[in-house]
Every structure is written in structure tokens, then in C-alpha cells.
Amino acid sequence: RVLVAIGQGIDSLRFGEYGIPIKRGAIEAFDWSGVKDTEGVFAGGDCVTGPATVIRAIAAGKVAAANIDEYLGFHHRMKND
């Protein structure tokens, strides 16, 4: 499943109910976008860092996409345009 959210706020309690680790109101994820103790779950952007710049959110999305691709067994080469 892919969950896409647009905005700066996050209802972190709902994610916590499903076992996603939450820290200070945000999803607790590694710098490579994987979510701690939750195999196959990736997060990035405002839901991890809190409100930040669009540039940081786009960068986090690219990191997550690359790691999801790798997790699924693909090795696509992604361009940085």
C-alpha cells in the first residue's frame, strides 16, 4: 500500500495505533526513510520532520522511493534532475 498525504499536520495517534513508532508527534524513521521495527514501512517529509521546506520533503520522497524500489527487489537507477 502507498499512503500519500499532503499537508503539514499529522494525526500521529492513528499511526501509533497500528504499531508505527511515534516520537514527539512524528513518525520515527531512519535517515534512509525506513521506519524503526516495522519492516517494509517507509516514511519521509513533514510526517517525520514536522513542517519543513518543500525541498526537504521532495528529497525525503526520493530517498523513500529509492529504498522502496530496493526493498521490492528492483535496482532502478534514479536520476536527480
N, C-alpha and C positions, 0 to 999 in steps of 0.2 A: 504494500500500500504506500501511496505517497500522500502526505498531508501537506498542503501548501497553505500558508497563512500570510496575509498581507496586513501590515499594521505594526504598531509599536507595543501594544499591550498583549499580555498572555495570561490566560486563565490557568496558571500552573497547577492549581489544585486538581484539576481534571486529569492532567498528565500523571501526577503523583498517584492518583487512584489506580492507574494502570501499571504501576511499577517503574515509571520513568523517574530517575533521581532528580530532585529539585533542590536547588541551593539558592537562597535569597531571592526566591520568586522567579528563578530562571531555570531552564533545563541544564543540568550539569553534564557538559560534553567536553571531550578532549579537544586539543587544538587541531586534530585531524578530523573532527566532526563526529567521531563515534561517541555513543552515549555509554557511560560507565555501567558495567554489569548488565548490559542489555544488548546481546548480540543481534546484529542486523538492523539496529536503530541508529540513525544519523540525524544530527540537528545542527543548525547554524543560523546566523543572523540575530535579529533582536530577541528571539526566544532564548538565546544563550547569553548574549552580551548585555541585554537591555537595550534601550533606544540608542542607536549609534548612526553612523552615516550610511547612506545608500552604498557607497563604495565598499565599506566593510561587509555589508550584507551580501553584496554580489560576490565578493571574494570568498566568503564563507560558503555560499551556494556552489561555487566552482570546486572548492575543496570537498564538500559533501558529495557532489556529483562524481568526482574522480574516485573517491573512496567507495561509493556505492557500486560503481562500474567494476572496480577491482573485487569487491565482496561478491558480486554476482558471477565472477569468473571471467570477465572480459578484460581486455587490456587496450581499450581505445586510447588513441593519442589525442589529447585535447589541446586545442590551440588557445593561446592567450591573445586575443585581439584587442 
